[in-house]
Amino acid sequence: MDIALLVLLGAVFTVGGYTLFINALKYLKAQRVSIIATLEPVYSIALAFFILGEIPELRTIAGGALILAASVYTTLRKSR
């Protein structure tokens, strides 16, 4: 059962995510797609909080804040 779940995880979710990423490049600028991909850990933390009820540690929140700050800085710098 564990091997089947690992195959599912690797084949469906990993390949599916990368396929969506590559297809997004057809419609959006590469910079925007990469910023969205960079924010994936932040989305994961938020979803774990809301869906699973996991409370993130202070280090996790600080890391998410750094990722958000870098993304906002990059976006604002490029828009000038």
PDB file of N, CA, C and O in Angstrom:
ATOM      1  N   MET A   1       0.820  -1.202   0.000  1.00  0.00           N
ATOM      2  CA  MET A   1       0.000   0.000   0.000  1.00  0.00           C
ATOM      3  C   MET A   1       0.861   1.262   0.000  1.00  0.00           C
ATOM      4  O   MET A   1       0.546   2.240  -0.678  1.00  0.00           O
ATOM      5  N   ASP A   2       1.968   1.228   0.781  1.00  0.00           N
ATOM      6  CA  ASP A   2       2.842   2.397   0.834  1.00  0.00           C
ATOM      7  C   ASP A   2       3.466   2.700  -0.523  1.00  0.00           C
ATOM      8  O   ASP A   2       3.573   3.862  -0.916  1.00  0.00           O
ATOM      9  N   ILE A   3       3.873   1.665  -1.232  1.00  0.00           N
ATOM     10  CA  ILE A   3       4.481   1.868  -2.554  1.00  0.00           C
ATOM     11  C   ILE A   3       3.468   2.455  -3.516  1.00  0.00           C
ATOM     12  O   ILE A   3       3.807   3.328  -4.314  1.00  0.00           O
ATOM     13  N   ALA A   4       2.234   1.991  -3.455  1.00  0.00           N
ATOM     14  CA  ALA A   4       1.193   2.534  -4.330  1.00  0.00           C
ATOM     15  C   ALA A   4       0.956   4.010  -4.039  1.00  0.00           C
ATOM     16  O   ALA A   4       0.775   4.802  -4.963  1.00  0.00           O
ATOM     17  N   LEU A   5       0.954   4.382  -2.774  1.00  0.00           N
ATOM     18  CA  LEU A   5       0.773   5.792  -2.426  1.00  0.00           C
ATOM     19  C   LEU A   5       1.958   6.645  -2.867  1.00  0.00           C
ATOM     20  O   LEU A   5       1.775   7.784  -3.297  1.00  0.00           O
ATOM     21  N   LEU A   6       3.176   6.101  -2.766  1.00  0.00           N
ATOM     22  CA  LEU A   6       4.351   6.834  -3.248  1.00  0.00           C
ATOM     23  C   LEU A   6       4.321   7.026  -4.758  1.00  0.00           C
ATOM     24  O   LEU A   6       4.687   8.085  -5.266  1.00  0.00           O
ATOM     25  N   VAL A   7       3.881   5.991  -5.471  1.00  0.00           N
ATOM     26  CA  VAL A   7       3.750   6.114  -6.933  1.00  0.00           C
ATOM     27  C   VAL A   7       2.698   7.160  -7.261  1.00  0.00           C
ATOM     28  O   VAL A   7       2.899   7.977  -8.160  1.00  0.00           O
ATOM     29  N   LEU A   8       1.584   7.147  -6.549  1.00  0.00           N
ATOM     30  CA  LEU A   8       0.546   8.153  -6.756  1.00  0.00           C
ATOM     31  C   LEU A   8       1.088   9.548  -6.493  1.00  0.00           C
ATOM     32  O   LEU A   8       0.863  10.469  -7.278  1.00  0.00           O
ATOM     33  N   LEU A   9       1.792   9.695  -5.398  1.00  0.00           N
ATOM     34  CA  LEU A   9       2.368  10.989  -5.055  1.00  0.00           C
ATOM     35  C   LEU A   9       3.341  11.467  -6.125  1.00  0.00           C
ATOM     36  O   LEU A   9       3.287  12.621  -6.550  1.00  0.00           O
ATOM     37  N   GLY A  10       4.226  10.581  -6.558  1.00  0.00           N
ATOM     38  CA  GLY A  10       5.229  10.975  -7.546  1.00  0.00           C
ATOM     39  C   GLY A  10       4.663  11.162  -8.934  1.00  0.00           C
ATOM     40  O   GLY A  10       4.999  12.125  -9.623  1.00  0.00           O
ATOM     41  N   ALA A  11       3.806  10.250  -9.348  1.00  0.00           N
ATOM     42  CA  ALA A  11       3.311  10.284 -10.727  1.00  0.00           C
ATOM     43  C   ALA A  11       2.226  11.327 -10.928  1.00  0.00           C
ATOM     44  O   ALA A  11       2.244  12.059 -11.918  1.00  0.00           O
ATOM     45  N   VAL A  12       1.305  11.400 -10.024  1.00  0.00           N
ATOM     46  CA  VAL A  12       0.162  12.285 -10.242  1.00  0.00           C
ATOM     47  C   VAL A  12       0.443  13.698  -9.752  1.00  0.00           C
ATOM     48  O   VAL A  12       0.329  14.660 -10.511  1.00  0.00           O
ATOM     49  N   PHE A  13       0.809  13.819  -8.491  1.00  0.00           N
ATOM     50  CA  PHE A  13       0.901  15.151  -7.924  1.00  0.00           C
ATOM     51  C   PHE A  13       2.153  15.905  -8.370  1.00  0.00           C
ATOM     52  O   PHE A  13       2.069  17.094  -8.676  1.00  0.00           O
ATOM     53  N   THR A  14       3.289  15.256  -8.414  1.00  0.00           N
ATOM     54  CA  THR A  14       4.507  15.941  -8.845  1.00  0.00           C
ATOM     55  C   THR A  14       4.448  16.256 -10.330  1.00  0.00           C
ATOM     56  O   THR A  14       4.690  17.394 -10.733  1.00  0.00           O
ATOM     57  N   VAL A  15       4.134  15.278 -11.134  1.00  0.00           N
ATOM     58  CA  VAL A  15       4.048  15.501 -12.583  1.00  0.00           C
ATOM     59  C   VAL A  15       2.932  16.483 -12.907  1.00  0.00           C
ATOM     60  O   VAL A  15       3.083  17.336 -13.782  1.00  0.00           O
ATOM     61  N   GLY A  16       1.818  16.364 -12.203  1.00  0.00           N
ATOM     62  CA  GLY A  16       0.701  17.281 -12.438  1.00  0.00           C
ATOM     63  C   GLY A  16       1.076  18.718 -12.144  1.00  0.00           C
ATOM     64  O   GLY A  16       0.731  19.618 -12.909  1.00  0.00           O
ATOM     65  N   GLY A  17       1.782  18.945 -11.042  1.00  0.00           N
ATOM     66  CA  GLY A  17       2.212  20.296 -10.696  1.00  0.00           C
ATOM     67  C   GLY A  17       3.169  20.890 -11.718  1.00  0.00           C
ATOM     68  O   GLY A  17       3.037  22.053 -12.099  1.00  0.00           O
ATOM     69  N   TYR A  18       4.115  20.105 -12.152  1.00  0.00           N
ATOM     70  CA  TYR A  18       5.056  20.600 -13.159  1.00  0.00           C
ATOM     71  C   TYR A  18       4.380  20.819 -14.509  1.00  0.00           C
ATOM     72  O   TYR A  18       4.733  21.748 -15.236  1.00  0.00           O
ATOM     73  N   THR A  19       3.429  19.983 -14.842  1.00  0.00           N
ATOM     74  CA  THR A  19       2.691  20.169 -16.093  1.00  0.00           C
ATOM     75  C   THR A  19       1.903  21.475 -16.061  1.00  0.00           C
ATOM     76  O   THR A  19       1.897  22.224 -17.038  1.00  0.00           O
ATOM     77  N   LEU A  20       1.245  21.745 -14.952  1.00  0.00           N
ATOM     78  CA  LEU A  20       0.531  23.021 -14.818  1.00  0.00           C
ATOM     79  C   LEU A  20       1.491  24.204 -14.884  1.00  0.00           C
ATOM     80  O   LEU A  20       1.175  25.233 -15.480  1.00  0.00           O
ATOM     81  N   PHE A  21       2.662  24.056 -14.273  1.00  0.00           N
ATOM     82  CA  PHE A  21       3.661  25.118 -14.298  1.00  0.00           C
ATOM     83  C   PHE A  21       4.104  25.423 -15.735  1.00  0.00           C
ATOM     84  O   PHE A  21       4.153  26.584 -16.140  1.00  0.00           O
ATOM     85  N   ILE A  22       4.422  24.387 -16.490  1.00  0.00           N
ATOM     86  CA  ILE A  22       4.874  24.573 -17.876  1.00  0.00           C
ATOM     87  C   ILE A  22       3.761  25.150 -18.743  1.00  0.00           C
ATOM     88  O   ILE A  22       4.008  26.031 -19.567  1.00  0.00           O
ATOM     89  N   ASN A  23       2.543  24.659 -18.560  1.00  0.00           N
ATOM     90  CA  ASN A  23       1.431  25.186 -19.352  1.00  0.00           C
ATOM     91  C   ASN A  23       1.116  26.631 -19.001  1.00  0.00           C
ATOM     92  O   ASN A  23       0.652  27.380 -19.860  1.00  0.00           O
ATOM     93  N   ALA A  24       1.356  27.040 -17.764  1.00  0.00           N
ATOM     94  CA  ALA A  24       1.122  28.429 -17.372  1.00  0.00           C
ATOM     95  C   ALA A  24       2.060  29.369 -18.110  1.00  0.00           C
ATOM     96  O   ALA A  24       1.720  30.531 -18.334  1.00  0.00           O
ATOM     97  N   LEU A  25       3.233  28.885 -18.490  1.00  0.00           N
ATOM     98  CA  LEU A  25       4.185  29.727 -19.222  1.00  0.00           C
ATOM     99  C   LEU A  25       3.660  30.127 -20.600  1.00  0.00           C
ATOM    100  O   LEU A  25       4.132  31.106 -21.179  1.00  0.00           O
ATOM    101  N   LYS A  26       2.704  29.393 -21.123  1.00  0.00           N
ATOM    102  CA  LYS A  26       2.104  29.751 -22.416  1.00  0.00           C
ATOM    103  C   LYS A  26       1.246  31.006 -22.310  1.00  0.00           C
ATOM    104  O   LYS A  26       1.085  31.732 -23.291  1.00  0.00           O
ATOM    105  N   TYR A  27       0.698  31.264 -21.132  1.00  0.00           N
ATOM    106  CA  TYR A  27      -0.276  32.333 -20.973  1.00  0.00           C
ATOM    107  C   TYR A  27       0.198  33.492 -20.108  1.00  0.00           C
ATOM    108  O   TYR A  27      -0.356  34.588 -20.191  1.00  0.00           O
ATOM    109  N   LEU A  28       1.202  33.272 -19.289  1.00  0.00           N
ATOM    110  CA  LEU A  28       1.688  34.308 -18.382  1.00  0.00           C
ATOM    111  C   LEU A  28       3.179  34.530 -18.584  1.00  0.00           C
ATOM    112  O   LEU A  28       3.871  33.691 -19.160  1.00  0.00           O
ATOM    113  N   LYS A  29       3.660  35.664 -18.107  1.00  0.00           N
ATOM    114  CA  LYS A  29       5.095  35.935 -18.167  1.00  0.00           C
ATOM    115  C   LYS A  29       5.830  34.999 -17.217  1.00  0.00           C
ATOM    116  O   LYS A  29       5.290  34.589 -16.189  1.00  0.00           O
ATOM    117  N   ALA A  30       7.051  34.670 -17.568  1.00  0.00           N
ATOM    118  CA  ALA A  30       7.851  33.748 -16.763  1.00  0.00           C
ATOM    119  C   ALA A  30       8.079  34.295 -15.354  1.00  0.00           C
ATOM    120  O   ALA A  30       8.107  33.530 -14.389  1.00  0.00           O
ATOM    121  N   GLN A  31       8.240  35.609 -15.230  1.00  0.00           N
ATOM    122  CA  GLN A  31       8.457  36.199 -13.910  1.00  0.00           C
ATOM    123  C   GLN A  31       7.250  35.956 -13.010  1.00  0.00           C
ATOM    124  O   GLN A  31       7.408  35.593 -11.844  1.00  0.00           O
ATOM    125  N   ARG A  32       6.054  36.152 -13.541  1.00  0.00           N
ATOM    126  CA  ARG A  32       4.846  35.964 -12.739  1.00  0.00           C
ATOM    127  C   ARG A  32       4.669  34.506 -12.330  1.00  0.00           C
ATOM    128  O   ARG A  32       4.304  34.209 -11.192  1.00  0.00           O
ATOM    129  N   VAL A  33       4.930  33.606 -13.265  1.00  0.00           N
ATOM    130  CA  VAL A  33       4.795  32.180 -12.970  1.00  0.00           C
ATOM    131  C   VAL A  33       5.805  31.759 -11.911  1.00  0.00           C
ATOM    132  O   VAL A  33       5.476  30.976 -11.020  1.00  0.00           O
ATOM    133  N   SER A  34       7.025  32.267 -11.996  1.00  0.00           N
ATOM    134  CA  SER A  34       8.037  31.883 -11.010  1.00  0.00           C
ATOM    135  C   SER A  34       7.729  32.456  -9.636  1.00  0.00           C
ATOM    136  O   SER A  34       8.020  31.813  -8.628  1.00  0.00           O
ATOM    137  N   ILE A  35       7.145  33.651  -9.570  1.00  0.00           N
ATOM    138  CA  ILE A  35       6.763  34.215  -8.272  1.00  0.00           C
ATOM    139  C   ILE A  35       5.656  33.370  -7.649  1.00  0.00           C
ATOM    140  O   ILE A  35       5.681  33.106  -6.447  1.00  0.00           O
ATOM    141  N   ILE A  36       4.692  32.948  -8.454  1.00  0.00           N
ATOM    142  CA  ILE A  36       3.615  32.094  -7.947  1.00  0.00           C
ATOM    143  C   ILE A  36       4.185  30.769  -7.457  1.00  0.00           C
ATOM    144  O   ILE A  36       3.760  30.265  -6.417  1.00  0.00           O
ATOM    145  N   ALA A  37       5.135  30.200  -8.184  1.00  0.00           N
ATOM    146  CA  ALA A  37       5.748  28.937  -7.771  1.00  0.00           C
ATOM    147  C   ALA A  37       6.562  29.112  -6.484  1.00  0.00           C
ATOM    148  O   ALA A  37       6.615  28.210  -5.648  1.00  0.00           O
ATOM    149  N   THR A  38       7.189  30.271  -6.337  1.00  0.00           N
ATOM    150  CA  THR A  38       7.972  30.540  -5.136  1.00  0.00           C
ATOM    151  C   THR A  38       7.075  30.641  -3.901  1.00  0.00           C
ATOM    152  O   THR A  38       7.510  30.338  -2.790  1.00  0.00           O
ATOM    153  N   LEU A  39       5.843  31.058  -4.091  1.00  0.00           N
ATOM    154  CA  LEU A  39       4.914  31.208  -2.970  1.00  0.00           C
ATOM    155  C   LEU A  39       4.275  29.892  -2.541  1.00  0.00           C
ATOM    156  O   LEU A  39       3.469  29.878  -1.611  1.00  0.00           O
ATOM    157  N   GLU A  40       4.615  28.798  -3.194  1.00  0.00           N
ATOM    158  CA  GLU A  40       4.025  27.501  -2.862  1.00  0.00           C
ATOM    159  C   GLU A  40       4.194  27.117  -1.385  1.00  0.00           C
ATOM    160  O   GLU A  40       3.232  26.628  -0.792  1.00  0.00           O
ATOM    161  N   PRO A  41       5.363  27.312  -0.759  1.00  0.00           N
ATOM    162  CA  PRO A  41       5.464  26.976   0.666  1.00  0.00           C
ATOM    163  C   PRO A  41       4.512  27.793   1.535  1.00  0.00           C
ATOM    164  O   PRO A  41       3.991  27.290   2.531  1.00  0.00           O
ATOM    165  N   VAL A  42       4.284  29.048   1.161  1.00  0.00           N
ATOM    166  CA  VAL A  42       3.371  29.891   1.931  1.00  0.00           C
ATOM    167  C   VAL A  42       1.943  29.358   1.807  1.00  0.00           C
ATOM    168  O   VAL A  42       1.214  29.297   2.797  1.00  0.00           O
ATOM    169  N   TYR A  43       1.545  28.972   0.591  1.00  0.00           N
ATOM    170  CA  TYR A  43       0.218  28.374   0.392  1.00  0.00           C
ATOM    171  C   TYR A  43       0.087  27.091   1.211  1.00  0.00           C
ATOM    172  O   TYR A  43      -0.956  26.827   1.810  1.00  0.00           O
ATOM    173  N   SER A  44       1.145  26.307   1.228  1.00  0.00           N
ATOM    174  CA  SER A  44       1.105  25.041   1.966  1.00  0.00           C
ATOM    175  C   SER A  44       0.931  25.270   3.466  1.00  0.00           C
ATOM    176  O   SER A  44       0.177  24.551   4.122  1.00  0.00           O
ATOM    177  N   ILE A  45       1.615  26.254   4.002  1.00  0.00           N
ATOM    178  CA  ILE A  45       1.479  26.577   5.419  1.00  0.00           C
ATOM    179  C   ILE A  45       0.050  27.017   5.721  1.00  0.00           C
ATOM    180  O   ILE A  45      -0.546  26.578   6.705  1.00  0.00           O
ATOM    181  N   ALA A  46      -0.496  27.884   4.870  1.00  0.00           N
ATOM    182  CA  ALA A  46      -1.857  28.374   5.092  1.00  0.00           C
ATOM    183  C   ALA A  46      -2.875  27.241   4.993  1.00  0.00           C
ATOM    184  O   ALA A  46      -3.793  27.156   5.810  1.00  0.00           O
ATOM    185  N   LEU A  47      -2.716  26.372   3.996  1.00  0.00           N
ATOM    186  CA  LEU A  47      -3.652  25.254   3.849  1.00  0.00           C
ATOM    187  C   LEU A  47      -3.547  24.278   5.013  1.00  0.00           C
ATOM    188  O   LEU A  47      -4.563  23.757   5.473  1.00  0.00           O
ATOM    189  N   ALA A  48      -2.336  24.025   5.494  1.00  0.00           N
ATOM    190  CA  ALA A  48      -2.175  23.140   6.651  1.00  0.00           C
ATOM    191  C   ALA A  48      -2.853  23.738   7.877  1.00  0.00           C
ATOM    192  O   ALA A  48      -3.404  23.008   8.701  1.00  0.00           O
ATOM    193  N   PHE A  49      -2.816  25.051   7.999  1.00  0.00           N
ATOM    194  CA  PHE A  49      -3.470  25.701   9.125  1.00  0.00           C
ATOM    195  C   PHE A  49      -4.991  25.595   9.021  1.00  0.00           C
ATOM    196  O   PHE A  49      -5.663  25.219   9.982  1.00  0.00           O
ATOM    197  N   PHE A  50      -5.524  25.927   7.851  1.00  0.00           N
ATOM    198  CA  PHE A  50      -6.982  25.960   7.699  1.00  0.00           C
ATOM    199  C   PHE A  50      -7.611  24.573   7.559  1.00  0.00           C
ATOM    200  O   PHE A  50      -8.688  24.324   8.101  1.00  0.00           O
ATOM    201  N   ILE A  51      -6.952  23.681   6.844  1.00  0.00           N
ATOM    202  CA  ILE A  51      -7.554  22.362   6.596  1.00  0.00           C
ATOM    203  C   ILE A  51      -7.224  21.372   7.707  1.00  0.00           C
ATOM    204  O   ILE A  51      -8.104  20.661   8.191  1.00  0.00           O
ATOM    205  N   LEU A  52      -5.952  21.325   8.112  1.00  0.00           N
ATOM    206  CA  LEU A  52      -5.519  20.329   9.085  1.00  0.00           C
ATOM    207  C   LEU A  52      -5.497  20.844  10.517  1.00  0.00           C
ATOM    208  O   LEU A  52      -5.389  20.062  11.461  1.00  0.00           O
ATOM    209  N   GLY A  53      -5.599  22.158  10.678  1.00  0.00           N
ATOM    210  CA  GLY A  53      -5.569  22.725  12.015  1.00  0.00           C
ATOM    211  C   GLY A  53      -4.182  22.755  12.631  1.00  0.00           C
ATOM    212  O   GLY A  53      -4.059  22.880  13.849  1.00  0.00           O
ATOM    213  N   GLU A  54      -3.134  22.643  11.825  1.00  0.00           N
ATOM    214  CA  GLU A  54      -1.760  22.684  12.339  1.00  0.00           C
ATOM    215  C   GLU A  54      -1.358  24.130  12.606  1.00  0.00           C
ATOM    216  O   GLU A  54      -1.550  25.007  11.764  1.00  0.00           O
ATOM    217  N   ILE A  55      -0.812  24.360  13.758  1.00  0.00           N
ATOM    218  CA  ILE A  55      -0.341  25.691  14.119  1.00  0.00           C
ATOM    219  C   ILE A  55       1.136  25.782  13.744  1.00  0.00           C
ATOM    220  O   ILE A  55       1.947  25.017  14.264  1.00  0.00           O
ATOM    221  N   PRO A  56       1.500  26.706  12.849  1.00  0.00           N
ATOM    222  CA  PRO A  56       2.914  26.810  12.459  1.00  0.00           C
ATOM    223  C   PRO A  56       3.754  27.413  13.581  1.00  0.00           C
ATOM    224  O   PRO A  56       3.283  28.243  14.359  1.00  0.00           O
ATOM    225  N   GLU A  57       5.005  26.976  13.643  1.00  0.00           N
ATOM    226  CA  GLU A  57       5.940  27.533  14.623  1.00  0.00           C
ATOM    227  C   GLU A  57       6.348  28.936  14.196  1.00  0.00           C
ATOM    228  O   GLU A  57       6.113  29.352  13.062  1.00  0.00           O
ATOM    229  N   LEU A  58       6.950  29.640  15.109  1.00  0.00           N
ATOM    230  CA  LEU A  58       7.391  31.005  14.829  1.00  0.00           C
ATOM    231  C   LEU A  58       8.418  31.035  13.695  1.00  0.00           C
ATOM    232  O   LEU A  58       8.401  31.941  12.861  1.00  0.00           O
ATOM    233  N   ARG A  59       9.311  30.043  13.666  1.00  0.00           N
ATOM    234  CA  ARG A  59      10.309  29.972  12.577  1.00  0.00           C
ATOM    235  C   ARG A  59       9.628  29.800  11.228  1.00  0.00           C
ATOM    236  O   ARG A  59      10.061  30.382  10.234  1.00  0.00           O
ATOM    237  N   THR A  60       8.571  29.008  11.187  1.00  0.00           N
ATOM    238  CA  THR A  60       7.849  28.781   9.942  1.00  0.00           C
ATOM    239  C   THR A  60       7.174  30.064   9.469  1.00  0.00           C
ATOM    240  O   THR A  60       7.204  30.393   8.283  1.00  0.00           O
ATOM    241  N   ILE A  61       6.573  30.776  10.397  1.00  0.00           N
ATOM    242  CA  ILE A  61       5.930  32.049  10.051  1.00  0.00           C
ATOM    243  C   ILE A  61       6.972  33.053   9.577  1.00  0.00           C
ATOM    244  O   ILE A  61       6.728  33.794   8.625  1.00  0.00           O
ATOM    245  N   ALA A  62       8.124  33.086  10.229  1.00  0.00           N
ATOM    246  CA  ALA A  62       9.197  34.004   9.822  1.00  0.00           C
ATOM    247  C   ALA A  62       9.692  33.663   8.420  1.00  0.00           C
ATOM    248  O   ALA A  62       9.944  34.563   7.619  1.00  0.00           O
ATOM    249  N   GLY A  63       9.833  32.387   8.117  1.00  0.00           N
ATOM    250  CA  GLY A  63      10.252  31.987   6.774  1.00  0.00           C
ATOM    251  C   GLY A  63       9.231  32.377   5.729  1.00  0.00           C
ATOM    252  O   GLY A  63       9.588  32.855   4.652  1.00  0.00           O
ATOM    253  N   GLY A  64       7.963  32.175   6.040  1.00  0.00           N
ATOM    254  CA  GLY A  64       6.904  32.581   5.118  1.00  0.00           C
ATOM    255  C   GLY A  64       6.891  34.083   4.896  1.00  0.00           C
ATOM    256  O   GLY A  64       6.669  34.555   3.781  1.00  0.00           O
ATOM    257  N   ALA A  65       7.131  34.832   5.973  1.00  0.00           N
ATOM    258  CA  ALA A  65       7.181  36.296   5.849  1.00  0.00           C
ATOM    259  C   ALA A  65       8.351  36.730   4.965  1.00  0.00           C
ATOM    260  O   ALA A  65       8.219  37.670   4.181  1.00  0.00           O
ATOM    261  N   LEU A  66       9.492  36.052   5.087  1.00  0.00           N
ATOM    262  CA  LEU A  66      10.636  36.372   4.220  1.00  0.00           C
ATOM    263  C   LEU A  66      10.321  36.093   2.753  1.00  0.00           C
ATOM    264  O   LEU A  66      10.674  36.881   1.876  1.00  0.00           O
ATOM    265  N   ILE A  67       9.661  34.976   2.493  1.00  0.00           N
ATOM    266  CA  ILE A  67       9.285  34.643   1.118  1.00  0.00           C
ATOM    267  C   ILE A  67       8.322  35.683   0.563  1.00  0.00           C
ATOM    268  O   ILE A  67       8.487  36.149  -0.564  1.00  0.00           O
ATOM    269  N   LEU A  68       7.315  36.047   1.355  1.00  0.00           N
ATOM    270  CA  LEU A  68       6.359  37.066   0.912  1.00  0.00           C
ATOM    271  C   LEU A  68       7.036  38.412   0.682  1.00  0.00           C
ATOM    272  O   LEU A  68       6.747  39.090  -0.304  1.00  0.00           O
ATOM    273  N   ALA A  69       7.932  38.803   1.580  1.00  0.00           N
ATOM    274  CA  ALA A  69       8.629  40.082   1.441  1.00  0.00           C
ATOM    275  C   ALA A  69       9.485  40.102   0.174  1.00  0.00           C
ATOM    276  O   ALA A  69       9.506  41.100  -0.546  1.00  0.00           O
ATOM    277  N   ALA A  70      10.184  39.015  -0.094  1.00  0.00           N
ATOM    278  CA  ALA A  70      11.007  38.961  -1.308  1.00  0.00           C
ATOM    279  C   ALA A  70      10.146  39.008  -2.562  1.00  0.00           C
ATOM    280  O   ALA A  70      10.519  39.648  -3.544  1.00  0.00           O
ATOM    281  N   SER A  71       9.009  38.343  -2.541  1.00  0.00           N
ATOM    282  CA  SER A  71       8.111  38.356  -3.696  1.00  0.00           C
ATOM    283  C   SER A  71       7.530  39.740  -3.934  1.00  0.00           C
ATOM    284  O   SER A  71       7.460  40.206  -5.071  1.00  0.00           O
ATOM    285  N   VAL A  72       7.113  40.394  -2.858  1.00  0.00           N
ATOM    286  CA  VAL A  72       6.555  41.749  -2.996  1.00  0.00           C
ATOM    287  C   VAL A  72       7.630  42.711  -3.474  1.00  0.00           C
ATOM    288  O   VAL A  72       7.377  43.539  -4.348  1.00  0.00           O
ATOM    289  N   TYR A  73       8.823  42.610  -2.912  1.00  0.00           N
ATOM    290  CA  TYR A  73       9.926  43.489  -3.329  1.00  0.00           C
ATOM    291  C   TYR A  73      10.241  43.313  -4.808  1.00  0.00           C
ATOM    292  O   TYR A  73      10.401  44.291  -5.539  1.00  0.00           O
ATOM    293  N   THR A  74      10.329  42.067  -5.242  1.00  0.00           N
ATOM    294  CA  THR A  74      10.636  41.800  -6.652  1.00  0.00           C
ATOM    295  C   THR A  74       9.547  42.332  -7.557  1.00  0.00           C
ATOM    296  O   THR A  74       9.838  42.923  -8.597  1.00  0.00           O
ATOM    297  N   THR A  75       8.309  42.133  -7.181  1.00  0.00           N
ATOM    298  CA  THR A  75       7.189  42.604  -7.997  1.00  0.00           C
ATOM    299  C   THR A  75       7.176  44.121  -8.085  1.00  0.00           C
ATOM    300  O   THR A  75       6.998  44.677  -9.169  1.00  0.00           O
ATOM    301  N   LEU A  76       7.362  44.796  -6.959  1.00  0.00           N
ATOM    302  CA  LEU A  76       7.343  46.252  -6.968  1.00  0.00           C
ATOM    303  C   LEU A  76       8.542  46.828  -7.700  1.00  0.00           C
ATOM    304  O   LEU A  76       8.421  47.849  -8.377  1.00  0.00           O
ATOM    305  N   ARG A  77       9.694  46.190  -7.573  1.00  0.00           N
ATOM    306  CA  ARG A  77      10.896  46.690  -8.248  1.00  0.00           C
ATOM    307  C   ARG A  77      10.765  46.579  -9.754  1.00  0.00           C
ATOM    308  O   ARG A  77      11.201  47.472 -10.481  1.00  0.00           O
ATOM    309  N   LYS A  78      10.163  45.482 -10.238  1.00  0.00           N
ATOM    310  CA  LYS A  78      10.004  45.271 -11.681  1.00  0.00           C
ATOM    311  C   LYS A  78       8.916  46.171 -12.265  1.00  0.00           C
ATOM    312  O   LYS A  78       8.956  46.486 -13.454  1.00  0.00           O
ATOM    313  N   SER A  79       7.940  46.592 -11.443  1.00  0.00           N
ATOM    314  CA  SER A  79       6.842  47.391 -11.977  1.00  0.00           C
ATOM    315  C   SER A  79       7.219  48.860 -12.147  1.00  0.00           C
ATOM    316  O   SER A  79       6.488  49.611 -12.793  1.00  0.00           O
ATOM    317  N   ARG A  80       8.338  49.278 -11.583  1.00  0.00           N
ATOM    318  CA  ARG A  80       8.765  50.690 -11.709  1.00  0.00           C
ATOM    319  C   ARG A  80       9.342  50.954 -13.024  1.00  0.00           C
ATOM    320  O   ARG A  80       9.752  52.080 -13.303  1.00  0.00           O
TER     321      ARG A  80
END
